[in-house]
Amino acid sequence: MIESSREYSDEEIFRHLEPIVAEWFRKRYGSFSPPQRHAIVEIAKRRNILICSPTGTGKTLAGFLAIIDYLFKLSKRGELEDRVYCLYI
């Protein structure tokens, strides 16, 4: 059985990201892969997810992009502390 979250459009995902993170991603990659379209917003909503997709489809970046974005948001608000925010397995 395969369950999937909603697939978000690139523009929907970019709206969820801090402008500097969105700009970096656009310049570096251009658009999101299908696994990223399903995962990034869900991770940003702090939902636990499991991404199953072939090698090279952007799974790791999907996880890290949402985390990096969260850290930028904390920093922008002056709330970023010197501690662990994520355990990625």
Order of alpha helices (4+ residues) and beta strands (2+ residues): alpha-alpha-alpha-alpha
